């Protein structure tokens, strides 16, 4: 069992040390939960902003267990529909050095926002002394380009982007070419607002490499998507809210995230998901502490979810890929069939067919402006 820090131990450390005071950003006023409004104080409430369908719900939930163990209540908000929209919502206060009433929020590494938030000083360093379970972080996630030493972030989950379809409404949709051109799907498909997901899948279908984006390959993908928009093939571009229309049959097919569809199948077993034959995209969502958030409180929660037993419960509830060592063994103790869940533990064959979007291209203003024009954002 990995070490856990009790509230009493956290308070003892806070009284004994003044290390947090060395960082002026930690003294900014915030609108977080109960306790002192200084972000350097442990609070009795954690405000957590996350995406829809992204945490366990079987009781006792891990949020309930966290409160029982630490005495810290969690206000859990499904605030985030897509990276760009959420960033637009929070950037004004953050730019002014103000808190946003959140101690943790989540941003995806296939967007430009984790890097931007760190570069602008709008997020705070995590307190690694309060996260001994950080030693369970898998090596593959230890040094991302936007945060090489993981001073500001820890992964929440990784996931894959592919195609979902309703088998009552369509035959299997296994290629992007079919997605873009099948007349029976006209006006019945959606793409994601996330540039890296939708453009990346299109590049793969075009025979291009999304890990090394050029103006030529980007424009080619834009032409493919633009033609599908102009023809009426694509009904709409969604954030996480695509799940409702997909689940209730308003969409026959959608570019979708792996774990979402697995959860939606509980209420609609006619839903299917797979990587396109040309390949899929892979990404990682990251926990960060915004200006004004409580660093000790957020760090305490990060430590909690990096215990393999807790991480396994979350992964089984929201079937995505964990970055915590020991999760597979812990999950098998809870559910012996867990190892066969391809959404949580994808095979080497699957992982060889997914790609990360070119990180340098994420900050290309021309690409971003062109994409916003196509999506109407």
Wavefront OBJ file of the C-alpha trace (Angstrom):
o trace
v 0.000 0.000 0.000
v 1.325 3.425 -0.888
v 1.528 6.187 1.699
v -1.505 8.339 2.337
v -1.452 11.639 4.162
v -4.127 12.265 6.760
v -5.568 15.723 7.377
v -3.809 15.809 10.732
v -0.461 15.127 9.082
v -1.127 17.801 6.440
v -1.936 20.378 9.068
v 1.166 19.428 11.038
v 3.316 19.936 7.952
v 1.657 23.248 7.219
v 2.395 24.511 10.717
v 5.976 23.290 10.661
v 7.055 24.618 7.299
v 6.875 27.827 5.325
v 7.926 26.531 1.932
v 4.663 27.487 0.268
v 5.192 31.096 1.207
v 8.220 31.206 -1.068
v 5.864 31.333 -4.055
v 4.023 34.671 -4.255
v 1.389 33.161 -6.555
v 0.260 30.965 -3.709
v -0.798 33.988 -1.715
v -3.306 35.236 -4.292
v -6.876 35.580 -3.151
v -9.152 32.838 -4.383
v -12.769 31.859 -4.381
v -12.207 28.265 -3.364
v -13.880 26.238 -0.657
v -14.015 26.688 3.102
v -11.097 27.742 5.241
v -8.655 30.604 4.749
v -8.831 32.268 1.319
v -5.062 32.105 0.903
v -4.182 29.402 -1.606
v -1.375 28.322 0.747
v -3.821 27.016 3.344
v -5.343 23.552 3.510
v -9.083 23.917 3.115
v -12.012 21.788 4.129
v -13.561 21.979 0.629
v -12.041 21.062 -2.729
v -13.610 22.565 -5.862
v -12.884 20.304 -8.834
v -13.761 21.113 -12.492
v -13.816 18.121 -14.824
v -15.382 16.773 -18.007
v -18.637 14.807 -18.266
v -18.572 11.002 -17.767
v -15.110 11.128 -16.266
v -15.216 9.707 -12.747
v -16.535 6.657 -10.921
v -20.122 6.687 -9.651
v -20.443 3.351 -7.839
v -20.955 3.947 -4.116
v -19.006 4.530 -2.064
v -17.430 6.684 -4.755
v -13.814 7.682 -4.555
v -14.934 11.257 -3.853
v -16.857 9.986 -0.840
v -13.849 7.935 0.256
v -11.604 10.987 -0.051
v -13.905 12.971 2.224
v -14.092 10.123 4.728
v -10.312 9.792 4.805
v -9.337 13.480 4.905
v -12.407 15.373 6.107
v -12.267 17.462 2.910
v -15.584 17.818 1.095
v -15.473 17.800 -2.713
v -17.629 20.030 -4.883
v -17.387 18.216 -8.202
v -18.376 20.226 -11.278
v -18.769 18.873 -14.812
v -17.810 22.284 -16.149
v -15.751 21.375 -19.186
v -17.239 20.670 -22.607
v -14.156 21.388 -24.701
v -10.747 22.906 -24.020
v -11.139 26.141 -25.980
v -14.560 27.060 -24.605
v -13.538 26.395 -21.019
v -10.312 28.338 -21.446
v -12.286 31.279 -22.843
v -14.464 31.138 -19.731
v -11.595 31.237 -17.224
v -8.902 33.290 -18.928
v -10.356 36.692 -17.989
v -10.109 36.246 -14.211
v -6.815 34.370 -14.483
v -5.329 37.148 -16.605
v -6.169 39.572 -13.790
v -4.634 37.334 -11.143
v -8.020 36.341 -9.765
v -9.240 32.938 -8.661
v -12.007 31.089 -10.521
v -13.554 29.230 -7.563
v -11.760 26.027 -8.565
v -8.818 24.230 -6.975
v -8.291 21.742 -9.813
v -9.210 21.935 -13.456
v -8.415 19.641 -16.372
v -6.862 20.450 -19.742
v -5.796 18.142 -22.553
v -2.263 17.826 -23.887
v -3.463 17.778 -27.509
v -4.542 21.391 -27.045
v -2.311 24.438 -26.610
v -3.792 25.315 -23.237
v -1.654 23.418 -20.692
v 1.452 25.045 -22.135
v -0.228 28.449 -22.331
v -1.475 28.297 -18.754
v 1.990 27.454 -17.454
v 3.780 30.026 -19.620
v 1.386 32.785 -18.527
v 1.768 31.908 -14.837
v -1.954 31.189 -14.501
v -1.424 27.860 -12.750
v 0.523 27.054 -9.598
v 3.179 24.496 -8.844
v 1.897 21.337 -7.216
v 3.349 20.517 -3.785
v 5.255 17.304 -4.432
v 6.000 16.903 -0.715
v 2.281 16.231 -0.271
v 2.157 13.769 -3.168
v 4.331 10.767 -2.190
v 2.146 8.641 -4.478
v 3.537 10.613 -7.406
v 6.202 7.895 -7.418
v 3.498 5.742 -9.041
v 3.417 7.918 -12.177
v 4.319 5.783 -15.187
v 7.587 6.660 -16.905
v 5.876 7.415 -20.225
v 4.046 10.360 -18.633
v 6.862 11.743 -16.512
v 8.232 14.396 -18.899
v 5.617 15.920 -21.233
v 6.818 18.810 -23.438
v 4.526 21.351 -21.750
v 5.682 20.420 -18.204
v 8.992 18.521 -18.453
v 9.423 17.912 -14.720
v 5.730 17.644 -13.816
v 6.026 20.703 -11.597
v 2.535 21.915 -12.480
v 0.489 18.919 -13.541
v -0.371 15.273 -13.161
v -2.297 13.143 -15.655
v -5.927 12.413 -14.938
v -6.543 9.938 -17.759
v -5.457 9.177 -21.296
v -7.919 8.194 -23.974
v -8.344 7.433 -27.640
v -10.357 9.192 -30.321
v -12.214 7.137 -32.899
v -15.646 6.664 -34.442
v -18.830 5.769 -32.558
v -22.016 4.636 -34.280
v -25.509 3.462 -33.470
v -25.941 0.027 -35.029
v -29.709 0.498 -35.163
v -29.234 3.508 -37.409
v -26.285 2.530 -39.583
v -23.985 -0.264 -40.603
v -20.577 -0.198 -38.892
v -18.657 3.003 -39.629
v -15.064 1.841 -39.787
v -13.358 4.398 -42.045
v -13.194 8.173 -42.162
v -13.934 8.017 -45.883
v -17.245 6.334 -45.080
v -17.876 8.873 -42.327
v -17.339 11.777 -44.751
v -19.046 10.437 -47.871
v -21.653 7.733 -47.124
v -24.977 9.223 -48.381
v -26.919 7.299 -45.724
v -25.067 9.289 -43.046
v -25.711 12.716 -44.535
v -26.670 15.141 -41.792
v -26.382 12.419 -39.175
v -22.736 12.654 -38.108
v -20.763 15.019 -35.874
v -17.128 15.875 -35.296
v -15.366 17.151 -32.206
v -14.507 20.806 -31.665
v -11.053 19.671 -30.560
v -8.755 20.460 -33.481
v -6.239 17.726 -32.748
v -8.886 14.997 -32.602
v -10.897 15.853 -35.708
v -8.020 17.099 -37.847
v -5.741 14.293 -36.713
v -8.199 11.572 -37.734
v -8.709 13.296 -41.073
v -4.973 13.507 -41.719
v -4.600 9.792 -41.051
v -7.421 9.087 -43.492
v -5.673 11.261 -46.069
v -2.480 9.227 -45.642
v -0.730 12.047 -43.781
v 1.089 12.067 -40.437
v -0.600 14.050 -37.629
v 2.545 13.816 -35.504
v 4.340 16.129 -37.970
v 1.888 18.662 -39.349
v 2.733 20.843 -42.341
v 0.742 23.627 -43.964
v 0.095 21.305 -46.887
v -1.254 18.424 -44.806
v -3.288 20.749 -42.612
v -4.884 22.471 -45.608
v -5.624 19.090 -47.150
v -7.457 18.012 -43.989
v -9.340 21.319 -43.880
v -10.452 20.791 -47.453
v -11.751 17.312 -46.624
v -13.662 18.521 -43.574
v -14.855 21.684 -45.285
v -16.315 19.688 -48.173
v -18.215 17.514 -45.687
v -19.564 20.622 -43.959
v -20.592 22.272 -47.219
v -22.342 19.122 -48.445
v -24.347 18.822 -45.232
v -22.689 15.516 -44.321
v -21.536 16.882 -40.933
v -24.428 18.101 -38.819
v -22.443 19.821 -36.083
v -19.177 20.139 -34.180
v -19.523 19.290 -30.491
v -17.505 19.321 -27.319
v -18.249 16.615 -24.766
v -21.951 17.329 -25.317
v -21.993 15.034 -28.355
v -22.808 12.230 -25.921
v -26.468 13.214 -25.553
v -27.375 13.264 -29.274
v -25.383 10.087 -29.837
v -27.024 8.234 -26.958
v -30.593 9.249 -27.844
v -30.301 8.435 -31.550
v -30.162 11.959 -32.988
v -26.776 11.060 -34.464
v -26.010 7.906 -36.392
v -22.253 8.322 -35.942
v -19.816 10.669 -34.229
v -16.143 11.255 -33.727
v -15.985 10.186 -30.097
v -13.788 9.455 -27.130
v -13.357 5.833 -26.141
v -14.433 5.815 -22.513
v -17.506 7.966 -23.099
v -19.029 5.406 -25.418
v -18.312 2.534 -23.050
v -20.304 4.331 -20.352
v -23.131 5.259 -22.725
v -23.519 1.599 -23.666
v -25.002 0.920 -20.235
v -28.161 2.784 -21.307
v -27.879 2.226 -25.045
v -26.299 -1.132 -25.962
v -26.692 -0.321 -29.663
v -23.689 2.016 -29.504
v -20.349 0.810 -30.815
v -16.904 2.417 -30.984
v -13.665 1.610 -32.753
v -10.564 3.198 -34.174
v -10.840 3.966 -37.882
v -8.936 1.573 -40.119
v -6.452 4.363 -40.865
v -5.716 4.851 -37.155
v -6.851 6.941 -34.199
v -5.598 9.681 -31.910
v -4.397 9.410 -28.311
v -4.243 12.175 -25.710
v -3.837 12.826 -21.994
v -5.932 15.051 -19.736
v -4.037 16.758 -16.939
v -4.903 18.083 -13.497
v -3.654 21.634 -12.884
v -4.126 24.116 -10.034
v -5.349 27.522 -11.235
v -4.376 30.832 -9.697
v -6.196 31.154 -6.380
v -6.719 27.425 -5.971
v -5.566 25.776 -2.769
v -2.262 24.055 -3.510
v -2.243 21.877 -0.354
v -5.853 20.788 -0.858
v -5.407 20.022 -4.551
v -2.106 18.249 -3.931
v -3.737 16.144 -1.224
v -6.379 15.017 -3.705
v -3.747 14.270 -6.351
v -1.934 12.068 -3.866
v -5.186 10.255 -3.109
v -5.962 9.422 -6.731
v -2.414 8.195 -7.357
v -2.929 5.344 -4.918
v -3.329 2.352 -7.300
v -6.381 1.055 -5.434
v -8.164 4.398 -5.837
v -6.951 4.883 -9.408
v -8.307 1.434 -10.275
v -11.759 2.312 -8.945
v -11.837 5.492 -11.015
v -10.616 3.687 -14.135
v -13.239 0.983 -13.797
v -15.923 3.623 -13.363
v -14.768 5.905 -16.170
v -13.051 3.481 -18.531
v -9.993 5.373 -19.670
v -6.263 4.683 -19.529
v -4.642 5.390 -16.163
v -1.119 6.767 -15.730
v -0.711 5.088 -12.331
v 1.586 2.087 -11.925
v -0.129 -0.886 -10.323
v -3.620 -0.046 -11.587
v -4.013 -3.225 -13.615
v -3.307 -5.488 -10.654
v -5.563 -3.424 -8.391
v -8.357 -3.451 -10.971
v -8.172 -7.219 -11.348
v -8.746 -7.581 -7.609
v -11.950 -5.571 -7.942
v -13.028 -7.195 -11.216
v -11.111 -10.225 -12.544
v -12.310 -9.401 -16.069
v -10.840 -5.896 -15.927
v -7.652 -6.877 -17.727
v -9.702 -7.666 -20.818
v -11.251 -4.181 -20.978
v -9.691 -2.623 -24.112
v -10.778 0.873 -23.109
v -8.691 0.756 -19.907
v -5.922 -1.601 -20.972
v -5.576 -1.359 -24.762
v -3.503 -3.991 -26.504
v -0.082 -3.312 -27.994
v -1.693 -3.680 -31.413
v -4.172 -0.939 -30.587
v -1.504 1.352 -29.145
v 0.562 0.911 -32.291
v -2.355 2.349 -34.278
v -2.887 5.598 -32.332
v -0.997 8.856 -32.727
v -0.289 12.013 -30.761
v -0.927 15.292 -32.551
v 2.079 17.466 -33.380
v 2.636 19.600 -30.272
v 4.316 22.389 -32.269
v 1.264 22.721 -34.525
v -1.023 23.323 -31.550
v 0.211 26.906 -31.241
v -0.001 27.789 -34.926
v -2.345 30.783 -35.028
v -3.147 30.325 -38.714
v -4.217 26.729 -38.114
v -6.352 27.761 -35.140
v -8.053 30.577 -37.060
v -8.756 28.313 -40.032
v -10.218 25.643 -37.764
v -12.453 28.143 -36.008
v -13.762 29.234 -39.404
v -14.648 25.680 -40.377
v -16.354 24.892 -37.059
v -18.120 28.248 -36.838
v -16.648 29.010 -33.411
l 1 2 3 4 5 6 7 8 9 10 11 12 13 14 15 16 17 18 19 20 21 22 23 24 25 26 27 28 29 30 31 32 33 34 35 36 37 38 39 40 41 42 43 44 45 46 47 48 49 50 51 52 53 54 55 56 57 58 59 60 61 62 63 64 65 66 67 68 69 70 71 72 73 74 75 76 77 78 79 80 81 82 83 84 85 86 87 88 89 90 91 92 93 94 95 96 97 98 99 100 101 102 103 104 105 106 107 108 109 110 111 112 113 114 115 116 117 118 119 120 121 122 123 124 125 126 127 128 129 130 131 132 133 134 135 136 137 138 139 140 141 142 143 144 145 146 147 148 149 150 151 152 153 154 155 156 157 158 159 160 161 162 163 164 165 166 167 168 169 170 171 172 173 174 175 176 177 178 179 180 181 182 183 184 185 186 187 188 189 190 191 192 193 194 195 196 197 198 199 200 201 202 203 204 205 206 207 208 209 210 211 212 213 214 215 216 217 218 219 220 221 222 223 224 225 226 227 228 229 230 231 232 233 234 235 236 237 238 239 240 241 242 243 244 245 246 247 248 249 250 251 252 253 254 255 256 257 258 259 260 261 262 263 264 265 266 267 268 269 270 271 272 273 274 275 276 277 278 279 280 281 282 283 284 285 286 287 288 289 290 291 292 293 294 295 296 297 298 299 300 301 302 303 304 305 306 307 308 309 310 311 312 313 314 315 316 317 318 319 320 321 322 323 324 325 326 327 328 329 330 331 332 333 334 335 336 337 338 339 340 341 342 343 344 345 346 347 348 349 350 351 352 353 354 355 356 357 358 359 360 361 362 363 364 365 366 367 368 369 370 371 372 373 374 375 376 377
